[in-house]
């Protein structure tokens, strides 16, 4: 301390200190530098992921609009063709269905070995299991063979969308150790079917409903739907009888959508 000649008060001398970085050990300085570098890299990855997610969401929304326009255009074409046929005094025959939805309605009692094998091939291993099946000669012959044990028909767009959004589970993993994962995120679909151009739920719905070129892979990705017992129960006569006889088994064509609503 020094005494001021004018005021007579003591003054403290300012201590000239060393640079604070010189007091930090070299290991801590390297750790701080490494942490800063990692922090910058993480922030850059987060910004990149956020940008990609925003672009992906925009692309998904655009594709959903295109699909909606495609569905509306197809529906309008059918209506116009019906009107044109009526004006000419003819009948309009709509194109046949490309996809059927099959539900198992009977258990395992009294099942023949060949019928059991067909049900296993269709992935209908439990009662009230449902699957989408592509319509061709082989599959229809198989369904006709197990007709007393299943109910099937032609699903519309609303049924396909409600089934996948509400009861959709994906088959993720490797053969022999599959995991049943709920379809709660588009990333699950993209990781499994992205190489086929199916990156979101709307792509999956479009592929199933229109029976696109990747229908086999998309349908195999979907776990068999586990439906509930139908509200109001099955037919009072007997579900063992054919639908035409007042039962529930067999082909019910477009009336299958009503059964899907009651079981979904």
FIMI-353050 format. One record per residue (C-alpha): residue in three letters; x, y, z. Coordinates in steps of 0.02 Angstrom, whole numbers, plus 32768, in hexadecimal, padded with zeros to 4 digits. Layout:
N
atom residuo=ALA c1=X c2=Y c3=Z
...
END
This chain:
264
atom residuo=UNK c1=8000 c2=8000 c3=8000
atom residuo=UNK c1=8036 c2=80B6 c3=7FDE
atom residuo=UNK c1=7FFB c2=8159 c3=802C
atom residuo=UNK c1=7FBA c2=81E2 c3=7FB9
atom residuo=UNK c1=8011 c2=828A c3=7FDA
atom residuo=UNK c1=7F71 c2=82EC c3=7FB5
atom residuo=UNK c1=7EEB c2=8288 c3=800E
atom residuo=UNK c1=7F54 c2=822A c3=808A
atom residuo=UNK c1=7EF3 c2=818B c3=8065
atom residuo=UNK c1=7F41 c2=80E5 c3=8040
atom residuo=UNK c1=7F36 c2=809E c3=7F91
atom residuo=UNK c1=7F3E c2=7FE8 c3=7F60
atom residuo=UNK c1=7FB9 c2=7FB9 c3=7EDA
atom residuo=UNK c1=7F6F c2=7F60 c3=7E44
atom residuo=UNK c1=7FB8 c2=7EB3 c3=7E38
atom residuo=UNK c1=7FE9 c2=7E83 c3=7D89
atom residuo=UNK c1=7FAD c2=7DCE c3=7D78
atom residuo=UNK c1=7FDF c2=7D4A c3=7CFD
atom residuo=UNK c1=7F72 c2=7D0E c3=7C6E
atom residuo=UNK c1=7EEC c2=7C98 c3=7CB4
atom residuo=UNK c1=7F07 c2=7C1A c3=7C27
atom residuo=UNK c1=7FB7 c2=7C02 c3=7C66
atom residuo=UNK c1=7F6F c2=7BC0 c3=7D09
atom residuo=UNK c1=7F00 c2=7B3D c3=7CB1
atom residuo=UNK c1=7F50 c2=7A91 c3=7C9E
atom residuo=UNK c1=7F6F c2=7A56 c3=7BEE
atom residuo=UNK c1=7EFB c2=79C0 c3=7C01
atom residuo=UNK c1=7E68 c2=7A2E c3=7C35
atom residuo=UNK c1=7E89 c2=7AA6 c3=7BA6
atom residuo=UNK c1=7E86 c2=7A15 c3=7B2A
atom residuo=UNK c1=7DE5 c2=79D3 c3=7B78
atom residuo=UNK c1=7D91 c2=7A7D c3=7B69
atom residuo=UNK c1=7DC8 c2=7A89 c3=7AB4
atom residuo=UNK c1=7D87 c2=79D9 c3=7A8F
atom residuo=UNK c1=7CE0 c2=79FC c3=7AE5
atom residuo=UNK c1=7CCA c2=7A9C c3=7A81
atom residuo=UNK c1=7CF0 c2=7A40 c3=79DF
atom residuo=UNK c1=7C74 c2=79B4 c3=7A0A
atom residuo=UNK c1=7BF0 c2=7A35 c3=7A3B
atom residuo=UNK c1=7C03 c2=7A8E c3=7995
atom residuo=UNK c1=7BF6 c2=79E9 c3=7935
atom residuo=UNK c1=7B59 c2=79B6 c3=7995
atom residuo=UNK c1=7B09 c2=7A5F c3=7975
atom residuo=UNK c1=7B32 c2=7A52 c3=78BC
atom residuo=UNK c1=7AE7 c2=79A2 c3=78B3
atom residuo=UNK c1=7A4B c2=79DC c3=790D
atom residuo=UNK c1=7A36 c2=7A6E c3=7896
atom residuo=UNK c1=7A4F c2=79FA c3=7801
atom residuo=UNK c1=79D2 c2=797A c3=7846
atom residuo=UNK c1=7954 c2=7A04 c3=7868
atom residuo=UNK c1=7965 c2=7A45 c3=77B6
atom residuo=UNK c1=7955 c2=7996 c3=776C
atom residuo=UNK c1=78BC c2=7972 c3=77D8
atom residuo=UNK c1=786B c2=7A13 c3=779F
atom residuo=UNK c1=788C c2=79E9 c3=76E8
atom residuo=UNK c1=7850 c2=7936 c3=7701
atom residuo=UNK c1=77AE c2=7972 c3=7753
atom residuo=UNK c1=7791 c2=79E9 c3=76C2
atom residuo=UNK c1=77AD c2=795C c3=7643
atom residuo=UNK c1=773A c2=78E7 c3=76A3
atom residuo=UNK c1=76B0 c2=796A c3=76A7
atom residuo=UNK c1=76C3 c2=7986 c3=75EC
atom residuo=UNK c1=76B9 c2=78CC c3=75C6
atom residuo=UNK c1=7620 c2=78BA c3=7635
atom residuo=UNK c1=75CA c2=7944 c3=75D0
atom residuo=UNK c1=75F9 c2=78EC c3=752E
atom residuo=UNK c1=75B3 c2=7848 c3=756E
atom residuo=UNK c1=7511 c2=789C c3=75A3
atom residuo=UNK c1=7500 c2=78EA c3=74F5
atom residuo=UNK c1=7521 c2=783F c3=74A7
atom residuo=UNK c1=7499 c2=77EC c3=7510
atom residuo=UNK c1=741C c2=7876 c3=74E7
atom residuo=UNK c1=7446 c2=786F c3=742E
atom residuo=UNK c1=742C c2=77B2 c3=7429
atom residuo=UNK c1=7385 c2=77C3 c3=7483
atom residuo=UNK c1=734A c2=784A c3=740A
atom residuo=UNK c1=737C c2=77DF c3=7375
atom residuo=UNK c1=730F c2=7750 c3=73B4
atom residuo=UNK c1=727C c2=77C5 c3=73CE
atom residuo=UNK c1=728F c2=7810 c3=731F
atom residuo=UNK c1=729C c2=7764 c3=72CF
atom residuo=UNK c1=71FE c2=772B c3=7329
atom residuo=UNK c1=71A0 c2=77C5 c3=72EC
atom residuo=UNK c1=71DF c2=77AC c3=723B
atom residuo=UNK c1=71AA c2=76F6 c3=723B
atom residuo=UNK c1=70FE c2=7725 c3=727E
atom residuo=UNK c1=70E5 c2=77A7 c3=71F5
atom residuo=UNK c1=7110 c2=7726 c3=7171
atom residuo=UNK c1=709D c2=76A5 c3=71BF
atom residuo=UNK c1=712B c2=7634 c3=71F1
atom residuo=UNK c1=716E c2=75EE c3=7293
atom residuo=UNK c1=7213 c2=7621 c3=72E0
atom residuo=UNK c1=727C c2=7593 c3=7327
atom residuo=UNK c1=72FE c2=75D7 c3=73A2
atom residuo=UNK c1=73AE c2=758D c3=73A0
atom residuo=UNK c1=73CD c2=74FB c3=7413
atom residuo=UNK c1=741C c2=7511 c3=74BD
atom residuo=UNK c1=74D8 c2=7501 c3=74CC
atom residuo=UNK c1=74E2 c2=74E3 c3=7587
atom residuo=UNK c1=7475 c2=7483 c3=7603
atom residuo=UNK c1=7478 c2=748B c3=76C0
atom residuo=UNK c1=746A c2=73E1 c3=7714
atom residuo=UNK c1=7438 c2=73C6 c3=77CA
atom residuo=UNK c1=743E c2=7320 c3=7823
atom residuo=UNK c1=739A c2=7301 c3=7881
atom residuo=UNK c1=73B0 c2=724E c3=78BF
atom residuo=UNK c1=742B c2=71FC c3=7935
atom residuo=UNK c1=7492 c2=715D c3=7928
atom residuo=UNK c1=740F c2=70D9 c3=794F
atom residuo=UNK c1=73F0 c2=7061 c3=78BF
atom residuo=UNK c1=746F c2=70B0 c3=784A
atom residuo=UNK c1=74B5 c2=703E c3=77C3
atom residuo=UNK c1=7572 c2=703A c3=77AA
atom residuo=UNK c1=7568 c2=7087 c3=76FC
atom residuo=UNK c1=74F3 c2=7110 c3=7739
atom residuo=UNK c1=7567 c2=7132 c3=77CB
atom residuo=UNK c1=75F9 c2=7140 c3=7753
atom residuo=UNK c1=759D c2=71BD c3=76E4
atom residuo=UNK c1=756C c2=7226 c3=777B
atom residuo=UNK c1=7622 c2=7227 c3=77B1
atom residuo=UNK c1=7658 c2=725D c3=7702
atom residuo=UNK c1=75D9 c2=72EB c3=770A
atom residuo=UNK c1=7620 c2=7319 c3=77B6
atom residuo=UNK c1=7577 c2=72FC c3=7808
atom residuo=UNK c1=75B8 c2=729B c3=789E
atom residuo=UNK c1=753C c2=72E0 c3=791E
atom residuo=UNK c1=7483 c2=7303 c3=7922
atom residuo=UNK c1=7454 c2=73B6 c3=78F0
atom residuo=UNK c1=74FA c2=73CD c3=7894
atom residuo=UNK c1=74EC c2=7432 c3=77F4
atom residuo=UNK c1=755E c2=7447 c3=775D
atom residuo=UNK c1=755D c2=7499 c3=76B2
atom residuo=UNK c1=756C c2=741F c3=7620
atom residuo=UNK c1=758F c2=7446 c3=756A
atom residuo=UNK c1=7509 c2=7402 c3=74F6
atom residuo=UNK c1=7546 c2=7381 c3=7479
atom residuo=UNK c1=7519 c2=72D0 c3=7449
atom residuo=UNK c1=7589 c2=727B c3=74CA
atom residuo=UNK c1=7554 c2=72E5 c3=7560
atom residuo=UNK c1=749A c2=72D9 c3=7537
atom residuo=UNK c1=74A8 c2=721C c3=752A
atom residuo=UNK c1=74FB c2=7218 c3=75D5
atom residuo=UNK c1=7475 c2=7289 c3=7621
atom residuo=UNK c1=73EA c2=721F c3=75D5
atom residuo=UNK c1=7437 c2=7184 c3=7626
atom residuo=UNK c1=7430 c2=71D5 c3=76D4
atom residuo=UNK c1=738D c2=7234 c3=76B5
atom residuo=UNK c1=732E c2=71E6 c3=7749
atom residuo=UNK c1=73B3 c2=722A c3=77BF
atom residuo=UNK c1=73C4 c2=72DC c3=777E
atom residuo=UNK c1=7360 c2=7375 c3=774B
atom residuo=UNK c1=73A5 c2=73DF c3=76BF
atom residuo=UNK c1=7377 c2=746E c3=764D
atom residuo=UNK c1=73B2 c2=7509 c3=75F3
atom residuo=UNK c1=73EE c2=7595 c3=7666
atom residuo=UNK c1=73D8 c2=764B c3=7636
atom residuo=UNK c1=7453 c2=76D8 c3=7656
atom residuo=UNK c1=7407 c2=7706 c3=76FE
atom residuo=UNK c1=7416 c2=7654 c3=773E
atom residuo=UNK c1=74CB c2=7644 c3=7707
atom residuo=UNK c1=74FA c2=76EA c3=7757
atom residuo=UNK c1=74A2 c2=76C5 c3=77FB
atom residuo=UNK c1=74ED c2=7617 c3=7809
atom residuo=UNK c1=75A0 c2=7653 c3=77EC
atom residuo=UNK c1=7594 c2=76ED c3=7859
atom residuo=UNK c1=7538 c2=769A c3=78EA
atom residuo=UNK c1=7574 c2=75E5 c3=78E7
atom residuo=UNK c1=7612 c2=75F0 c3=787E
atom residuo=UNK c1=76B0 c2=759D c3=78BE
atom residuo=UNK c1=7751 c2=7587 c3=785E
atom residuo=UNK c1=77BF c2=74EC c3=7852
atom residuo=UNK c1=786E c2=752B c3=787A
atom residuo=UNK c1=790D c2=74C6 c3=7891
atom residuo=UNK c1=7950 c2=7427 c3=7844
atom residuo=UNK c1=7901 c2=7382 c3=7816
atom residuo=UNK c1=78E5 c2=731A c3=78B2
atom residuo=UNK c1=78EC c2=73AF c3=7928
atom residuo=UNK c1=786A c2=7428 c3=78E7
atom residuo=UNK c1=7830 c2=74B8 c3=7956
atom residuo=UNK c1=777C c2=74F5 c3=7953
atom residuo=UNK c1=778D c2=75B3 c3=7953
atom residuo=UNK c1=76F6 c2=762A c3=7952
atom residuo=UNK c1=76F5 c2=769F c3=78BC
atom residuo=UNK c1=76FE c2=773F c3=7922
atom residuo=UNK c1=7783 c2=7795 c3=78BA
atom residuo=UNK c1=77A9 c2=77A5 c3=7800
atom residuo=UNK c1=785F c2=7779 c3=7823
atom residuo=UNK c1=782D c2=76C4 c3=7848
atom residuo=UNK c1=77E1 c2=76B7 c3=779A
atom residuo=UNK c1=7871 c2=7711 c3=7747
atom residuo=UNK c1=78F7 c2=76A3 c3=7797
atom residuo=UNK c1=78A2 c2=7603 c3=775B
atom residuo=UNK c1=7857 c2=7638 c3=76B4
atom residuo=UNK c1=78B7 c2=76D6 c3=7686
atom residuo=UNK c1=7919 c2=767B c3=75FD
atom residuo=UNK c1=7872 c2=7657 c3=75A7
atom residuo=UNK c1=783B c2=770E c3=75AB
atom residuo=UNK c1=77C4 c2=76F5 c3=763E
atom residuo=UNK c1=77F8 c2=7774 c3=76C2
atom residuo=UNK c1=7759 c2=779C c3=7722
atom residuo=UNK c1=76AF c2=775A c3=7756
atom residuo=UNK c1=7655 c2=77A8 c3=76C1
atom residuo=UNK c1=76CE c2=7751 c3=764A
atom residuo=UNK c1=76AA c2=76AC c3=76A2
atom residuo=UNK c1=75ED c2=76C6 c3=7698
atom residuo=UNK c1=75F9 c2=76F4 c3=75E0
atom residuo=UNK c1=7663 c2=765B c3=75B9
atom residuo=UNK c1=75E8 c2=75E5 c3=7611
atom residuo=UNK c1=7548 c2=7635 c3=75CE
atom residuo=UNK c1=7582 c2=7641 c3=7518
atom residuo=UNK c1=75E1 c2=759B c3=751D
atom residuo=UNK c1=767F c2=75EF c3=74DD
atom residuo=UNK c1=771E c2=759C c3=749E
atom residuo=UNK c1=7763 c2=758C c3=7550
atom residuo=UNK c1=76C3 c2=7545 c3=759A
atom residuo=UNK c1=7716 c2=74A1 c3=75CD
atom residuo=UNK c1=77A0 c2=74F6 c3=7632
atom residuo=UNK c1=7729 c2=7577 c3=767E
atom residuo=UNK c1=76AA c2=74F2 c3=76B0
atom residuo=UNK c1=7731 c2=7481 c3=76F6
atom residuo=UNK c1=7771 c2=7514 c3=775E
atom residuo=UNK c1=76C5 c2=7525 c3=77B1
atom residuo=UNK c1=76A8 c2=74B0 c3=7843
atom residuo=UNK c1=7601 c2=7451 c3=7836
atom residuo=UNK c1=7579 c2=74C0 c3=787F
atom residuo=UNK c1=7537 c2=7487 c3=7928
atom residuo=UNK c1=7481 c2=74BC c3=7925
atom residuo=UNK c1=73FF c2=74BB c3=79AF
atom residuo=UNK c1=735E c2=7458 c3=79B4
atom residuo=UNK c1=72DB c2=74B2 c3=794A
atom residuo=UNK c1=7268 c2=752A c3=79A4
atom residuo=UNK c1=71BF c2=74D7 c3=79AE
atom residuo=UNK c1=720B c2=742C c3=798F
atom residuo=UNK c1=7205 c2=73BC c3=78F8
atom residuo=UNK c1=7168 c2=737F c3=78A0
atom residuo=UNK c1=70DF c2=7336 c3=7910
atom residuo=UNK c1=70C7 c2=72A4 c3=789B
atom residuo=UNK c1=717A c2=7268 c3=789E
atom residuo=UNK c1=7220 c2=72AD c3=7868
atom residuo=UNK c1=7246 c2=7200 c3=7821
atom residuo=UNK c1=71C8 c2=721C c3=7795
atom residuo=UNK c1=71F0 c2=727C c3=76F8
atom residuo=UNK c1=71CB c2=7335 c3=76F0
atom residuo=UNK c1=7149 c2=7316 c3=7668
atom residuo=UNK c1=70EE c2=72A0 c3=76DF
atom residuo=UNK c1=70E8 c2=731D c3=776D
atom residuo=UNK c1=718E c2=72EC c3=77BD
atom residuo=UNK c1=7237 c2=7344 c3=77BD
atom residuo=UNK c1=72B0 c2=72D5 c3=775E
atom residuo=UNK c1=72E0 c2=72F0 c3=76AA
atom residuo=UNK c1=72E5 c2=7383 c3=7632
atom residuo=UNK c1=727E c2=741C c3=765F
atom residuo=UNK c1=72CD c2=748F c3=75DC
atom residuo=UNK c1=72B6 c2=7548 c3=7608
atom residuo=UNK c1=7251 c2=7520 c3=76A3
atom residuo=UNK c1=72F7 c2=74EC c3=76F2
atom residuo=UNK c1=7313 c2=75A2 c3=7720
atom residuo=UNK c1=7283 c2=759C c3=779D
atom residuo=UNK c1=72D2 c2=7506 c3=77F3
atom residuo=UNK c1=737A c2=755E c3=77F9
atom residuo=UNK c1=7329 c2=75F4 c3=784F
atom residuo=UNK c1=72DE c2=7582 c3=78D4
atom residuo=UNK c1=7380 c2=7524 c3=78F3
atom residuo=UNK c1=73FB c2=75B5 c3=78E9
END
